[in-house]
Amino acid sequence: MARLGHLAAEQGLALQVAATYDDSYDGTNAAVRGLLDQRVEGLFVMSPLDRGLDVALSVAADLPVVIVQSGAHIDSSPAGTVDADQAAGVRLLVDHLIAQGHHRIDHVAGPRNWVSARVRTEAFLAEADRHGLSLGVPFEGDFRPQSGYDAAVKIVRRGLPDAVFAASDLMAQGVIRAFVDAGIQVPDGVSVAGFDDVVGAATFVPRLTTVRQPLDEVCRHAMAVMAEMRLGGPGRRVVLEPELVVRESVGRR
């Protein structure tokens, strides 16, 4: 959001922000309606949840709406969308794990009510099927470190795979901590990879192999799509390529 604010300021625009901690449709709708009451000229929506997208789409016929970094593929809507290709990022990561000799891979998924979490998990399962990988049942987390830690404790009990793909860097951090507490070294005993390349991922111990989303580019394209729509242009879909970041948490088997 700060990136969008800077870009808006460069164009002489003011960015009004409404944050909601109520995951319900009504809570999200109230936040959006509050912005509409201020007569905003366009709406950026950064919501990972289905209901947040539903609210955004409900007002897309009335003013320019750009949905940013949701992970959703939205058809038949006047809204613009800008996103990194989540599925492509998962494919990059799985290909890297396989290239390093890992064929038994466990997955710590994000929450099912997050669109991006579902996209990452579906992409992982599709890649696993395509490559004939040996999988355990995915563990569901909530993108926070403790859920990764709890999943890793269960993984240890079930039996170590070659590698663990956690759907967020913070969950990967928790996975690594649990393995270390169990006396299992990463990557010597098991490899761990994350997703997002959050601030600090390069200083995890070991430094985390992950997928970097081009957030600066996402924001620049979001602002460009909004500018086009404010001039009467149609909403368009922009999908940007993520980048595999290879560090020390994945070793060769």
Disulfide bonds with the S-S distance in Angstrom:
none
